Amino acid sequence: MPEVPEPVIELVRRRREPVVVQALRSTAAATLAYAAALWLTDARAPLLAPLTALLVVQVTLYATITSGITRVNAVVAGVTVAVGFSALVGLSWWSLGLLILTSLAVGHLVRAGDFIPEVAISAMLVLGVSHATDLALSRVLETLIGAAVGLLFNFLFVPPVWVQPAEEALVDLADRMRRLLLLMGEQLGVPTPVHRAAARLHEARRLDNDITQVDAALVQAEESLRLNPRVKEALLSRVVLRTGLDTLEICTTVMRAMSRTLTDLARAREEEPLFPHEVAEAVEELFGNVARAVQSFAVLVTSSDSASSEEAEDRLAAEMEAGRAGRERVAHLLLARVQEHPRQWHLLGALLSEFDRVLDELDVEKRSTRLAEELDRYTREERDRHPVLYELKRRFRLPRSRRRRRSPDADRAEV
């Protein structure tokens, strides 16, 4: 049996990743567009049709529709400018420069977005031939064929929903936060070298890059939910993940401040423990409670069914209660120590305030309130932007009793 090439094995292994799915979809759509252009036009090599389909077939249905309309708009604008120039002037260095400048300006006027250079490219190609009108019509026709094939391809073969990769990225972020919190709580009862505390501070700063990656995955997931007929309660799914990431982003900022406080404390107490033994144990336990609460919060945000959501919410509530109790114990122990030895009392107070902020952000009731506010804001924006479409969706919406309950977040959002 012949050995399968390694690239093929790797492609099969990664067949569900967005990059691989996009490559396969784009290849199929471009090939179909070329075949359709050969059948519908007299061109020998209508390469503009597969090029348009290649650019139109994006990862999500929403991006496909918007990019298809924008690209056709850009090509028609460029062709129109070129036809006008060909009727007035010929091709020379100064007319070419004026054509490019005019085309780019028109691209901004028609809001071609990322396809603004396409306006100038179309205009140059049309102006550079003797039969400008014939080429103009041919170019527009090929563009329309490519865009139509790309749109039809995505309607017949609906792009996948990229919610799961976004959920996995968010859970991975929470897991890195949990590990860092546990690391910050270790060895507080022994002298801590400044370089070790500073290393944790650098690790906390690197969480900003993780936030950026999760945000990119979440943007892709949000687009895959828009206009996707296979998705129910798309708005709720988008808002749940987005508000969850916002909360974790705030927590990473506070964690960076925490690690900075511990670094300053280590610099001020180089030859002694950061905390006495009893206080160190209480602070380490508090770090552990907060770390587990962060992980449970991520599980709650990414739970897709009501049973797992309720279980995650109960676990988060229990860990929050333990965290608040641990915070009170640490506060009393630190107060007693500060009254005896008031050194660096401002750093100890800052650490307590930072614990308070994280616990407040992870609070279940605060999350429910924030989720309801965001749903109301999204609904108002949709109503103001598309009043007719909003009214149609409201009239044809199923009665609430017939809807499947998704999660406690969904139930509270409808109250």
RADAFEN-V906709 format. One record per helix or strand. SS is the DSSP state (helix for helix, strand for strand). FROM is the first residue (numbers start at 1). TO is the last residue. Records with the same first field share a line. If there is no record, write none. Layout:
# RADAFEN-V906709
SS=FROM-TO, FROM-TO
This chain:
# RADAFEN-V906709
helix=6-13, 18-40, 47-56, 61-88, 93-109, 113-127, 132-156, 163-184, 194-225, 234-268, 277-302, 306-340, 345-361, 364-385, 387-395, 400-402, 408-413
strand=191-191, 273-273
